[in-house]
Amino acid sequence: MFRAGQHNLITDVAGLRVGNAGDARLKSGTTVLVCDEPAVAGVQVLGGAPGTRETDLLEPHNSVETINALVLSGGSAFGLDAASGVQSALRELGVGFEVAGFRVPIVPAAILFDLPNNGDKNWGRYPPYREFGYEATLAASTDFEIGTAGAGTGALASGLKGGLGSASTILDNGITIGALVAANPTGSVTVGRSRHFWAAPFEIGDEFGGLGYPSPLPADSRQVRLKFRDNPVGANTTIAIIATDAVLTKAAAKRLAIAAHDGFTRAIWPTHTPVDGDLVFGLSTGRSGIVPSPVEAIDLYAVAGATMARAIARAIFKATPSQGDLFPTWSSLKG
């Protein structure tokens, strides 16, 4: 049941490509997931401080059935501009929802807050995220960088650099599920101050160090560790996409997003706080042609949470050091 796909990336789900763009000096960036064909999507927001664009149309009772791309971006509300750049690139490619003789690319987006991370945010009149979105769309491929890349460029967790993570799982029935996440939580991804990830039970091989859980659990494992305890507001949020090649309705795609939030709770503690805008997009390409039975749907939702937890741990595991970092990378920890 727990077997990673060929690349262990969300692009193991057929019909998806991902591109990154960003600026190391700015310590911020954008990640774009492009659908080769229009895909069914839903969304679930459980954090208390979200920043979004075009998410209302994803509700099952609303008219638009499919989307063309999804955006995860840094930059707080400024980062919502990235979706405009994605729309521009897709429009040039002739991609979009046809209405009244026009093609309108449908590009929902979510942002995380990475402004106070020691990057140079003096960008002048207009923020650079529209250009990031355009560049990331044109760069989209089945192979892409994780860690300190794209929307994870300036991400931070409690005491460690955050990052962009991805993972995939192939179920016994042939369905593939993949996760893509920009992890910037106020909470901690490790058990106390150890190197052991909360997501350890779901690890496949040594994809994020192979350390398992510490035994015994350290005394500080129950300590609530926050990124900036004295002022936790406005520096957080984990945003993600969970995708599958199973055939899902809009309602089922929303249920997939709900289930993937379980991965947040398995990988980050605390999560879904009032100062996080935690959000998951659920996506179905339908490429497998498999409509899950009720039992298969339970397996799918369970694996959604596990795959998301792995992607979050991989985001922090793969982070690399940059000049001016506020926090160390996981790889620099001792013990």
N, C-alpha and C positions, 0 to 999 in steps of 0.2 A: 504493500500500500504506500510505503514511503520510498519512492525512487525518483531522484531528480532527473530532469530532462537533459538533453545534450549539452546545453550551454548553462544550465541552472540560472536562467534568466526568464523574465516574463515573455520574451520573444520566442520561447519554446512553444507558446500558444500560437498556432499557425494563423497568419494574417495580421500580425502586429510587428511594428518596428518602433525603435526608440532612438531619439537624438538628444544630445546635450549641448548646451552653450553656457558660457559664463565668463567671469573675470576674476582672476586670483587676487588682484589688487582690491577690487570691490568686495571680495569674499561673498559672492552671491552668484546665482545662475538660475537656469531654467531647464527643465526636462520635459520633452514632448513625446507622447505615445501616439503614433499614427496608425489608423486602421486602413488596411488595404481595401476593404469594402466597408460600407456602413455597418456599424455594430450596435446591438442592443445594449443599453446601459442604465444603471441606477446609481443612487448615491445614499449614503447615510452619514450624518454629522452627529458626533457624540461629544465633541469638545465644546467648551463654553465660549470660545472666542474665534469663530471661523471667519475666513475671508474667501469669498467664492464669486464665480461668474457662471451664468447659464445653468445653475443646478436645479432650478424650479422645473425646467422642462423635462428633467429626468424622472419626475414622479410618475408612477404608473397611470394615473388618471389624466395625464396631459398628452397632447396630440402627437408631438414629434416622437417617432418610434426609434430612430437610430442616430448615432453621432459619428463624426469623422475623425476626431482626435480628442485627446485629453491633455491638459497642461498641469504640471506641478511646478511651482516656482517659488523662489525666495523673493525678498523685497517687500514683504508686508503688502499693503494695498497697492503700492506702486507696481508690484509684480503681476497684478491682474492685466496690465498692458500686454503681457506676453501672448495672451490669447489673440490679440489683434494681429500680432506678427504671424502667428500660425494661420489665422484666417487669410492673410494676404498671400502667404506661400501656397496654401491649398487652392485659393481662388485662381492663382496663376496656373496651377496644374489642372484646372477644370473640375475640382472636387467640391461637392457641396450639395445641400438639399435644394432641389429645384422647385421654385415657386414663382408663379407669374412671369416666367421667362428669365428668371435670375437664379444663379447658383449661390447659395448661402452656406458656407462651411459651418457646421455645428461643432463648437469647440468649448465645452465646459472646462472650467479651470478652478484651481484652489492654490492658496499661497500659505507660506509659513513666514514667521517673523524672524529675520536674521539681521536686522539693522545694527544692534549693539554688539557686533562681534569683532570689532577692531579693524574692519575694512574701511576703505575710503569711499564714503557715500556721497561725496561732493560731485555729483554727475551733471550739474548745470541745470538748464531749464527742464529738460525731459529725461526721465529715467531710461536706462538702456534695455529694459525688459522686452519691449516690442521687437527690437532687433534680435535679442536672444531667442525669442520665440520663432522668428523667421529662420534664423540660422539653424536652430535645433531641428526644425521640420525638414529642412533640406538635407541635414546630416543623418536623418533617421535611418537605421539599419537593424539587422537582427543581432548584431554584436555591438555592445556599447560598454563604456566604462562605468564602474560603480565606485563607491567610496567618496572621495573628495572630488565630485564632478556634478555638473548640472545643478539641479535644485538643492543638492547636498553640499555644494561648494563651501558654504559658510555655516552649515548646520552645527549645532552644539547640543549635547545631552548633559546630564548632571555629571560634571567632573571630567568629561571626555568630549573629543570631537565627535560630532554626528556625521551624517553622510547620506549618500544615495545607496539604497540596497535593492537587491532583486533575488528571487529564487523561483524554482518551479518544481512541480510534482506531477508524476504520471500515475494515475490510478490503474488498478487491475483491469478495469473495463475499457481502458484505452483513452479515457478523458484526460486532458492535460489542464493543469491550473497553474497560474503564475502570479507573482506579486511584484510590485514596484513601489518603493517607498522612499520618501525624503524624511529622514528621522531627525527631528529637532525638538525633542521633548523636554519639558521641565523636569521630568523624572529620570530615574537611573535605569540603565539597561544591564547593569551587572549586579551580582549579589553582594551587597555591602560595598566595601572598597576592594573586593577581590577582582581577579581577571575573568571570573566565571560568569557566563551570560545567563540571565533569567530564562532565555529561550532554549537552554541546553537540552531538555528532553526531546526536542523535535529535530535536533541537528542530524544531518545526513553526512556520514563520514566525518571529516574534520573541516567542514566548510567555514566554520568560524572558530577554529582553534582546537576542537575536539577535547575540551577540558571537562565536560560534564558539570555536575554540581559539586561544590566543595563538601567534604565530609570530615568533621561535622560542619554544619552551617556556621558561618562566622557570627560572632555576637552582635555585629552591627547589621545583620541581614534584615532585621525588622525596622531599622531606622529609615525614616522618610527623608530621602536625600533629594534636594531640589537644585536646579541649575544656579539660580541666584536667590537664595533664601531671603535675603533682606529686601529684595524687590523683584518678585517673580513675574510681575505683569509685563507683557509685551516683549517676550523674547523666546517664544516657543512655537509648538505645533508640529504634529506628525501628520503628513498627508500621503495618501497611498492609492494604488489601483490594484484590484484583484480581478484577474481575467481568466476566462476558460474558453475552450473550444466546444463545450457542450452547448446544446440548443436550449436557451432560456428565454422566458418572457421578460418584459420590463419589471414585473413584480418579483420574479425569481432573481433577476439581477440585483434588485434592491436587497432581497434576502441574502444574497451572496455577500454583498457589502456589509450587511449587519453581522454576518458570521465572521467575516474577516477582522472585525473589530476585536474578536476574541484573541486574535494574535497580538494586538496591542497590549491587552491585559496580561498575556503570557510573557511578553518581552520587555515591558516597561512598567516600572512601579515608582510612584503612582502615574496613572494615565487618565485621560478623559477629565482633566481638571478644569476649573473655571478659567485658567490662563492658557490652556491649550485649545487650538481650533481643530482638534482631531477629526479627520474626514477620510472616508474610503469610497472611491468609485468602484462599482461592480460592472463588469463588461463581459459580454458573450459574443464571440465571433461566429459560433455555430458551425465551425469548419469540420468538426468530427461527425456531424450528422446524428449524434446520440442525444436523445431526449431522456434525461435521467429518470429512472423509476423512483418511487418514494424512498426506497431503501438506498438507492444510489445517490439520491439528493442529500440524504443525511451524511453519507460519506463525503460528498463534495463539499458540503458546508464545514464539516469537521476539518478536512484537509485545507480549506481556505484559511482557517485560523492558524493551523500549523505552518503553512507556507508563508503567511504574513509574518509570523514570529521569526522565522528563519531569515527572511529578507531584512527585518529590522536589525537583527544581530549582525548580519553581513555588512550592513551599512556602516556600522561602527567599526567592525573588524577590518574593513578595507580602507578606512580613512587614512590619509597620508598627511605629514606635517607641511605647514606653509608658514612663511614669514609673518610674524605678528599674531600667531595663534594665541587665543586666551586659554585654551585647555590642551592637554596632551592627547596624542592618539592612543588607542588601545594597544597598538603594537609596541609602544614605548614603556608600558607598565612592566614592572618586575614581578617575579614570583610565578 
